[in-house]
Amino acid sequence: MAKCILCTFLLVVLGTSSLSAAGELPPSKLSHSCQLAPNQKRSLRGPIPRPMQLIIDNRFNEDQKKEISRAAASWNKVGLQIAGQNFFDILYGDIPLSIANMTNFDCGGQFGGSTFTYVVNVTSDKLWTSMKLGEDGTPGFTSPAEVHSCTNPISFEFSQQVVRIYSSIVIFTQLQTIVLHELGHALGLNHSCDGDPHDASADYISCQKISPNHPYHLAVMYPSLMKRRPNTPFPEQKLTPTANDISRLECLYGPK
Ligand SMILES: [Zn+2]
C-alpha cells in the first residue's frame, strides 16, 4: 500500500494494496500508442480482462449507489474513447458476507473471479481496524477505501479484485471522487506519482517534487485528496479523469 508522508490532517489518503508479486509490467504488454512519461514508467499495474462486471454492494444506499455508478460510467466513457468498449458492466448485488468481511486476502484463495470486481460497503469499525486498512504508516490516518487485486503472473491481467469503501468516514460529496480513484486502481493504474519518498526514483517521480497545479497533482490518481479546498468550506472533488489518467490507461488498453 502506498504510504503518504505528504498527508496532513486535511487529507484523505486513497490507499491501494496489490497482492501480486508479478513484478513490473513488461513493455510488450503496452500498446503501440503508449506515450508514458519517463518519470511515470513504473506507474502501471496491468489491464483487466473485459468485460468486467462491477458488482456494487446492495448494502450501499440508493444515493451512494448512484455516486458509485457515476464514477464507473466516467471510466466507461474513457473506455469507449480509447478502446471502443466499456470497461465495466455496472450491476448491483448481494455480495457474500464471506467476501464482504474477509480479513485475509490470499491470492491463492478465492475471493473473486477474473471477470468481476466487487465494490463492498464496509460498515464495521472493528473490521476496518482489525484489517489495519486505514493505516498507511502515518499516525492518525484512516484511509476511506482500498483495492485488493491479484494479478495473473503470465498475462498480467487481474485475476480477482475487491474494492472496499469504509463509507462511514466518507464525506458524501467526496464519494464519487474516491470511487473514481479506486476504480482507476482497479483498471490498472498506480498513483500518478509515488507517495512513498523511500521508493521514488527517476522512473517514478515523488509526489513531493510536484507542485499543486502539476498535471500529476490534478490527476484523479494523485494519492490524496483534501477534505477542504483551500480557503473554501468545500471538499475537494475530482469527478472526471484527466488527460494524464487517460493517456496512462491508453498504454494498457490502446491497440497492441
Ligand atoms: Zn490510491
Residues whose N, C-alpha, C, O or C-beta is under 5 A from the ligand:
A	BS01	ZN	L14 G15 T16 P223
